[in-house]
Amino acid sequence: MKTFQEKKEAWWEWHKANPHIWQYFERFAYEAVNKDIKKISHWLIINRIRWETYIITTGEDFKIPNDYIAFYARLWQAKHPQHKDLFNTKRMIGERDIHE
């Protein structure tokens, strides 16, 4: 089983290779913010991205690993602190508290 840090590093490499996923994530999260939605599921955002990349695009199958979804919510919270409460997150196994 991978440690939290190993999962985070694997996600980061995948994230750098797939920047369009973050572009979609921000776009769809901001659509919610602009509709004055205070809480939304980061899984819902990722599943909308899955729809867009599966139905709208053509070519090879493209998969977003479930293990990476929580990291996108955390990236959103880091980059958009004014909207950090948009997603509920729980501490992941092995993740350190920022106050530790």
DSSP file (Angstrom, degrees, kcal/mol; ACC not computed):
  #  RESIDUE AA STRUCTURE BP1 BP2  ACC     N-H-->O    O-->H-N    N-H-->O    O-->H-N    TCO  KAPPA ALPHA  PHI   PSI    X-CA   Y-CA   Z-CA
    1    1 A M              0   0    0      0, 0.0     2,-0.1     0, 0.0     0, 0.0   0.000 360.0 360.0 360.0 136.8    0.0    0.0    0.0
    2    2 A K        -     0   0    0      1,-0.1     2,-0.1     2,-0.1     3,-0.0  -0.450 360.0-120.7 -77.2 148.2    1.3    3.5   -0.9
    3    3 A T     >  -     0   0    0     -2,-0.1     4,-2.4     1,-0.1     5,-0.2  -0.344  30.7-103.4 -76.4 167.2    1.9    6.1    1.7
    4    4 A F  H  > S+     0   0    0      1,-0.2     4,-2.7     2,-0.2     5,-0.2   0.931 123.7  51.0 -56.2 -46.4    0.2    9.4    1.6
    5    5 A Q  H  > S+     0   0    0      1,-0.2     4,-2.5     2,-0.2    -1,-0.2   0.889 108.9  50.1 -62.5 -39.8    3.3   11.1    0.3
    6    6 A E  H  > S+     0   0    0      2,-0.2     4,-2.3     1,-0.2    -1,-0.2   0.901 111.8  48.6 -64.9 -40.4    3.7    8.5   -2.5
    7    7 A K  H  X S+     0   0    0     -4,-2.4     4,-2.7     2,-0.2    -2,-0.2   0.918 111.8  49.5 -63.5 -43.0    0.1    9.0   -3.5
    8    8 A K  H  X S+     0   0    0     -4,-2.7     4,-2.6     1,-0.2    -2,-0.2   0.915 111.7  47.8 -63.6 -43.2    0.6   12.7   -3.6
    9    9 A E  H  X S+     0   0    0     -4,-2.5     4,-2.1     2,-0.2    -1,-0.2   0.894 111.8  49.9 -65.5 -39.9    3.8   12.5   -5.6
   10   10 A A  H  X S+     0   0    0     -4,-2.3     4,-2.1     2,-0.2    -2,-0.2   0.920 112.2  48.4 -63.7 -43.4    2.1   10.1   -8.1
   11   11 A W  H  X S+     0   0    0     -4,-2.7     4,-3.5     1,-0.2    -2,-0.2   0.930 108.8  53.4 -61.3 -44.9   -0.9   12.5   -8.4
   12   12 A W  H  X S+     0   0    0     -4,-2.6     4,-2.4     1,-0.2    -1,-0.2   0.900 109.4  47.8 -60.3 -42.0    1.4   15.5   -8.9
   13   13 A E  H  X S+     0   0    0     -4,-2.1     4,-1.4     2,-0.2    -1,-0.2   0.916 115.1  45.8 -62.6 -43.0    3.2   13.7  -11.8
   14   14 A W  H  X S+     0   0    0     -4,-2.1     4,-0.9     2,-0.2    -2,-0.2   0.913 111.2  53.3 -65.1 -43.2   -0.1   12.8  -13.4
   15   15 A H  H >< S+     0   0    0     -4,-3.5     3,-0.7     1,-0.2     7,-0.2   0.907 107.6  50.1 -58.6 -45.0   -1.4   16.3  -12.8
   16   16 A K  H 3< S+     0   0    0     -4,-2.4    -1,-0.2     1,-0.2    -2,-0.2   0.832 111.6  49.0 -64.7 -31.6    1.5   17.8  -14.6
   17   17 A A  H 3< S+     0   0    0     -4,-1.4    -1,-0.2     1,-0.2    -2,-0.2   0.625 118.0  40.9 -81.7 -12.9    1.0   15.5  -17.5
   18   18 A N    XX  +     0   0    0     -4,-0.9     3,-1.7    -3,-0.7     4,-0.6  -0.460  63.0 156.4-132.9  60.8   -2.8   16.3  -17.7
   19   19 A P  H 3>  +     0   0    0      0, 0.0     4,-1.8     0, 0.0     3,-0.3   0.744  67.2  71.7 -63.5 -22.6   -3.1   20.1  -17.2
   20   20 A H  H 3> S+     0   0    0      1,-0.2     4,-2.3     2,-0.2     5,-0.2   0.787  89.3  61.8 -64.6 -25.4   -6.5   20.1  -18.9
   21   21 A I  H <> S+     0   0    0     -3,-1.7     4,-2.7     2,-0.2    -1,-0.2   0.930 104.8  46.4 -66.3 -43.7   -8.0   18.4  -15.9
   22   22 A W  H  X S+     0   0    0     -4,-0.6     4,-2.9    -3,-0.3     5,-0.3   0.886 109.9  54.7 -64.5 -38.0   -7.2   21.3  -13.6
   23   23 A Q  H  X S+     0   0    0     -4,-1.8     4,-2.3     1,-0.2    -2,-0.2   0.935 111.9  43.7 -61.2 -45.3   -8.5   23.7  -16.2
   24   24 A Y  H  X S+     0   0    0     -4,-2.3     4,-3.0     2,-0.2     5,-0.3   0.932 112.3  53.8 -62.1 -45.3  -11.8   21.9  -16.2
   25   25 A F  H  X S+     0   0    0     -4,-2.7     4,-2.5     1,-0.2     5,-0.2   0.936 112.1  43.2 -57.9 -49.5  -11.8   21.6  -12.4
   26   26 A E  H  X S+     0   0    0     -4,-2.9     4,-2.8     2,-0.2     5,-0.2   0.930 114.1  51.6 -62.1 -45.0  -11.3   25.3  -12.0
   27   27 A R  H  X S+     0   0    0     -4,-2.3     4,-1.6    -5,-0.3    -2,-0.2   0.936 114.5  41.3 -58.4 -49.0  -13.8   26.2  -14.7
   28   28 A F  H  X S+     0   0    0     -4,-3.0     4,-1.6     2,-0.2    -1,-0.2   0.859 114.3  51.7 -72.1 -34.9  -16.6   24.0  -13.2
   29   29 A A  H  X S+     0   0    0     -4,-2.5     4,-2.4    -5,-0.3    -1,-0.2   0.915 110.3  49.5 -66.0 -41.6  -15.8   25.0   -9.6
   30   30 A Y  H  X S+     0   0    0     -4,-2.8     4,-3.0    -5,-0.2    -2,-0.2   0.832 104.0  59.4 -67.3 -30.4  -16.1   28.6  -10.6
   31   31 A E  H  X S+     0   0    0     -4,-1.6     4,-0.8    -5,-0.2    -1,-0.2   0.923 108.9  45.1 -60.3 -41.7  -19.4   28.0  -12.3
   32   32 A A  H ><>S+     0   0    0     -4,-1.6     5,-2.4     2,-0.2     3,-0.8   0.936 113.3  49.3 -65.9 -46.8  -20.7   26.8   -9.0
   33   33 A V  H ><5S+     0   0    0     -4,-2.4     3,-1.9     1,-0.3    -2,-0.2   0.914 108.9  53.0 -58.5 -43.8  -19.2   29.7   -7.1
   34   34 A N  H 3<5S+     0   0    0     -4,-3.0    -1,-0.3     1,-0.3    -2,-0.2   0.684 104.7  55.3 -69.0 -17.5  -20.7   32.2   -9.6
   35   35 A K  T <<5S-     0   0    0     -3,-0.8    -1,-0.3    -4,-0.8    -2,-0.2   0.265 121.1-111.5 -92.3   9.3  -24.1   30.6   -9.0
   36   36 A D  T < 5 +     0   0    0     -3,-1.9     2,-0.5     1,-0.2    -3,-0.2   0.789  61.1 160.6  63.9  31.1  -23.6   31.3   -5.3
   37   37 A I      < -     0   0    0     -5,-2.4    -1,-0.2     1,-0.1     3,-0.1  -0.726  23.4-168.2 -81.6 128.5  -23.3   27.7   -4.4
   38   38 A K        +     0   0    0     -2,-0.5     2,-0.4     1,-0.2    -1,-0.1   0.765  69.1  25.6 -91.1 -28.5  -21.6   27.4   -1.1
   39   39 A K        +     0   0    0     -7,-0.1     2,-0.3     2,-0.0    -1,-0.2  -0.999  63.5 160.1-139.3 138.7  -20.8   23.7   -1.0
   40   40 A I        -     0   0    0     46,-2.5     2,-0.4    -2,-0.4    48,-0.4  -0.982  40.9-101.5-152.9 156.2  -20.4   21.2   -3.8
   41   41 A S     >  -     0   0    0     -2,-0.3     4,-1.7     1,-0.1     5,-0.1  -0.647  13.0-149.8 -83.1 131.0  -18.8   17.8   -4.1
   42   42 A H  H  > S+     0   0    0     -2,-0.4     4,-2.3    46,-0.2    -1,-0.1   0.789 102.9  59.9 -67.5 -25.3  -15.3   17.5   -5.7
   43   43 A W  H  > S+     0   0    0      2,-0.2     4,-2.7     1,-0.2    -1,-0.2   0.885 101.6  52.9 -65.5 -37.9  -16.5   14.1   -6.9
   44   44 A L  H  > S+     0   0    0      2,-0.2     4,-1.9     1,-0.2    -2,-0.2   0.919 109.1  49.0 -62.4 -43.3  -19.3   15.8   -8.8
   45   45 A I  H  X S+     0   0    0     -4,-1.7     4,-2.2     2,-0.2    -2,-0.2   0.940 112.4  47.5 -60.6 -47.9  -16.8   18.1  -10.5
   46   46 A I  H  X S+     0   0    0     -4,-2.3     4,-2.8     1,-0.2    -2,-0.2   0.893 110.0  52.7 -63.6 -39.2  -14.5   15.2  -11.4
   47   47 A N  H  X S+     0   0    0     -4,-2.7     4,-2.0     2,-0.2    -1,-0.2   0.847 107.8  51.2 -67.6 -31.1  -17.5   13.2  -12.8
   48   48 A R  H  X S+     0   0    0     -4,-1.9     4,-2.6     2,-0.2    -1,-0.2   0.905 110.3  49.5 -67.1 -40.1  -18.5   16.2  -14.9
   49   49 A I  H  X S+     0   0    0     -4,-2.2     4,-3.0     2,-0.2     5,-0.3   0.915 108.0  53.8 -62.6 -42.0  -14.9   16.3  -16.2
   50   50 A R  H  X S+     0   0    0     -4,-2.8     4,-2.0     1,-0.2     5,-0.3   0.915 108.9  49.5 -57.6 -42.4  -15.1   12.5  -16.9
   51   51 A W  H  X>S+     0   0    0     -4,-2.0     4,-3.0     2,-0.2     5,-0.8   0.955 112.4  47.2 -60.2 -50.0  -18.3   13.2  -18.9
   52   52 A E  I  X>S+     0   0    0     -4,-2.6     5,-1.1     1,-0.2     4,-0.9   0.913 116.9  41.9 -59.6 -44.7  -16.5   16.0  -20.9
   53   53 A T  I  <5S+     0   0    0     -4,-3.0    -1,-0.2     3,-0.2    -2,-0.2   0.748 121.9  40.6 -78.7 -22.1  -13.4   14.0  -21.6
   54   54 A Y  I  <5S+     0   0    0     -4,-2.0    -2,-0.2    -5,-0.3    -3,-0.2   0.888 127.6  26.1 -90.7 -44.6  -15.3   10.7  -22.4
   55   55 A I  I  <5S+     0   0    0     -4,-3.0    -3,-0.2    -5,-0.3    -2,-0.1   0.889 127.4  40.0 -87.7 -42.9  -18.3   12.0  -24.4
   56   56 A I  I  <<S+     0   0    0     -4,-0.9    -3,-0.2    -5,-0.8     2,-0.2   0.892 109.1  59.3 -79.7 -41.0  -17.0   15.2  -25.9
   57   57 A T      < -     0   0    0     -5,-1.1     2,-0.3     1,-0.0     0, 0.0  -0.486  69.8-148.5 -89.5 160.9  -13.4   14.2  -26.8
   58   58 A T        +     0   0    0     -2,-0.2     2,-0.3     3,-0.0    -3,-0.1  -0.822  51.5  53.7-122.3 164.7  -12.4   11.4  -29.1
   59   59 A G  S    S+     0   0    0     -2,-0.3     3,-0.1     3,-0.0    -2,-0.0  -0.873  91.1  11.5 116.3-149.7   -9.4    9.2  -29.2
   60   60 A E  S    S-     0   0    0     -2,-0.3     2,-0.1     1,-0.1     0, 0.0  -0.231  85.7 -91.9 -65.6 152.4   -8.0    6.9  -26.5
   61   61 A D        -     0   0    0      1,-0.0     2,-0.5     2,-0.0    -1,-0.1  -0.401  42.4-155.2 -60.2 140.3   -9.9    6.2  -23.4
   62   62 A F        -     0   0    0    -12,-0.1     2,-0.4    -3,-0.1    -9,-0.0  -0.987   9.5-169.0-125.6 127.6   -9.0    8.6  -20.7
   63   63 A K        -     0   0    0     -2,-0.5    -2,-0.0    -9,-0.0   -13,-0.0  -0.933  15.7-154.5-121.3 139.1   -9.3    7.8  -17.0
   64   64 A I        -     0   0    0     -2,-0.4     5,-0.1   -18,-0.1     2,-0.1  -0.953  30.8-126.7-107.0 113.1   -9.1   10.0  -13.9
   65   65 A P    >   -     0   0    0      0, 0.0     3,-1.9     0, 0.0     4,-0.4  -0.343   6.5-135.1 -62.4 135.2   -8.0    7.8  -10.9
   66   66 A N  G >  S+     0   0    0      1,-0.3     3,-1.4     2,-0.2     4,-0.5   0.835 102.7  68.2 -57.2 -33.5  -10.4    8.1   -7.9
   67   67 A D  G 3  S+     0   0    0      1,-0.3    -1,-0.3     2,-0.1     4,-0.3   0.689  97.6  54.0 -60.8 -17.3   -7.3    8.3   -5.7
   68   68 A Y  G <> S+     0   0    0     -3,-1.9     4,-1.3     1,-0.1     3,-0.4   0.601  82.7  85.5 -94.7 -12.5   -6.6   11.7   -7.2
   69   69 A I  H X> S+     0   0    0     -3,-1.4     4,-1.6    -4,-0.4     3,-0.5   0.905  87.8  51.4 -60.5 -45.3   -9.9   13.4   -6.6
   70   70 A A  H 3> S+     0   0    0     -4,-0.5     4,-2.0     1,-0.2    -1,-0.2   0.825 104.9  58.1 -62.9 -30.9   -9.1   14.6   -3.0
   71   71 A F  H 3> S+     0   0    0     -3,-0.4     4,-2.3    -4,-0.3    -1,-0.2   0.850 102.7  53.5 -69.3 -32.7   -5.9   16.1   -4.2
   72   72 A Y  H <X S+     0   0    0     -4,-1.3     4,-2.4    -3,-0.5    -1,-0.2   0.902 107.6  50.6 -67.1 -39.6   -7.7   18.3   -6.7
   73   73 A A  H  X S+     0   0    0     -4,-1.6     4,-2.2     2,-0.2    -2,-0.2   0.910 111.7  48.3 -62.1 -41.1  -10.0   19.6   -3.9
   74   74 A R  H  X S+     0   0    0     -4,-2.0     4,-2.1     2,-0.2    -2,-0.2   0.879 109.6  51.7 -67.8 -38.1   -6.8   20.4   -1.8
   75   75 A L  H  X S+     0   0    0     -4,-2.3     4,-2.6     2,-0.2     5,-0.3   0.923 109.4  51.0 -63.3 -43.0   -5.2   22.2   -4.7
   76   76 A W  H  X S+     0   0    0     -4,-2.4     4,-2.6     1,-0.2    -2,-0.2   0.936 109.7  50.0 -56.7 -47.8   -8.4   24.3   -5.1
   77   77 A Q  H  < S+     0   0    0     -4,-2.2    -1,-0.2     1,-0.2    -2,-0.2   0.864 113.2  46.4 -61.9 -37.0   -8.3   25.2   -1.4
   78   78 A A  H  < S+     0   0    0     -4,-2.1    -1,-0.2     1,-0.2    -2,-0.2   0.897 119.3  38.9 -71.7 -40.9   -4.6   26.2   -1.7
   79   79 A K  H  < S+     0   0    0     -4,-2.6    -2,-0.2     1,-0.2    -1,-0.2   0.746 126.0  35.4 -82.9 -23.8   -5.0   28.3   -4.8
   80   80 A H    ><  +     0   0    0     -4,-2.6     3,-2.5    -5,-0.3    -1,-0.2  -0.522  62.8 162.8-130.0  64.5   -8.4   29.8   -3.9
   81   81 A P  G >  S+     0   0    0      0, 0.0     3,-1.3     0, 0.0     4,-0.2   0.771  74.5  65.7 -59.2 -25.3   -8.4   30.4   -0.2
   82   82 A Q  G 3  S+     0   0    0      1,-0.3     3,-0.1    -3,-0.1    -5,-0.1   0.690 114.1  32.4 -68.4 -16.2  -11.4   32.8   -0.5
   83   83 A H  G X  S+     0   0    0     -3,-2.5     3,-2.0    -7,-0.2     4,-0.3  -0.016  80.3 125.4-124.4  26.8  -13.4   29.7   -1.6
   84   84 A K  G X   +     0   0    0     -3,-1.3     3,-0.6     1,-0.3    -7,-0.1   0.735  69.7  59.1 -63.4 -22.4  -11.6   27.1    0.5
   85   85 A D  G 3  S+     0   0    0      1,-0.2    -1,-0.3    -4,-0.2    -2,-0.0   0.410  75.9  94.3 -87.4   3.1  -14.9   25.9    2.0
   86   86 A L  G <  S+     0   0    0     -3,-2.0   -46,-2.5   -47,-0.1     2,-0.4   0.886  89.8  42.0 -60.1 -37.7  -16.5   25.0   -1.3
   87   87 A F  S <  S-     0   0    0     -3,-0.6     2,-0.5    -4,-0.3   -46,-0.1  -0.913  79.1-136.6-113.7 136.6  -15.4   21.4   -0.9
   88   88 A N        -     0   0    0     -2,-0.4     2,-0.4   -48,-0.4   -46,-0.2  -0.783  29.4-176.8 -84.6 130.2  -15.5   19.3    2.3
   89   89 A T        -     0   0    0     -2,-0.5     2,-0.3   -16,-0.1   -19,-0.0  -0.965  14.1-155.4-128.1 148.6  -12.3   17.4    2.8
   90   90 A K        -     0   0    0     -2,-0.4     2,-0.2     1,-0.0    -2,-0.0  -0.851  39.3 -89.0-114.1 155.0  -11.3   14.9    5.4
   91   91 A R        -     0   0    0     -2,-0.3     2,-0.2     1,-0.1     3,-0.1  -0.448  45.9-131.9 -63.3 131.5   -7.8   14.1    6.5
   92   92 A M    >   -     0   0    0     -2,-0.2     3,-2.4     1,-0.1     2,-0.1  -0.492  36.3 -81.3 -82.0 155.5   -6.5   11.3    4.3
   93   93 A I  T 3  S+     0   0    0      1,-0.3    -1,-0.1    -2,-0.2     3,-0.1  -0.377 120.2  11.1 -57.6 124.9   -4.7    8.3    5.8
   94   94 A G  T 3  S+     0   0    0      1,-0.3     2,-0.3    -2,-0.1    -1,-0.3   0.304  94.5 133.7  88.3  -9.6   -1.1    9.4    6.5
   95   95 A E    <   -     0   0    0     -3,-2.4    -1,-0.3   -91,-0.1     2,-0.2  -0.568  51.7-132.6 -77.4 133.8   -1.8   13.0    5.8
   96   96 A R        -     0   0    0     -2,-0.3     2,-0.2    -3,-0.1    -4,-0.1  -0.598  19.7-111.2 -85.4 146.8   -0.3   15.4    8.4
   97   97 A D    >   -     0   0    0     -2,-0.2     3,-2.0     1,-0.1    -1,-0.1  -0.550  23.9-127.1 -70.1 138.9   -2.4   18.2   10.0
   98   98 A I  T 3  S+     0   0    0      1,-0.3    -1,-0.1    -2,-0.2    -2,-0.0   0.704 110.5  56.0 -64.0 -16.8   -1.0   21.5    8.8
   99   99 A H  T 3         0   0    0      1,-0.2    -1,-0.3     0, 0.0    -2,-0.0   0.474 360.0 360.0 -93.4  -2.2   -0.8   22.5   12.5
  100  100 A E    <         0   0    0     -3,-2.0    -1,-0.2     0, 0.0    -2,-0.1   0.480 360.0 360.0 -77.7 360.0    1.4   19.5   13.5
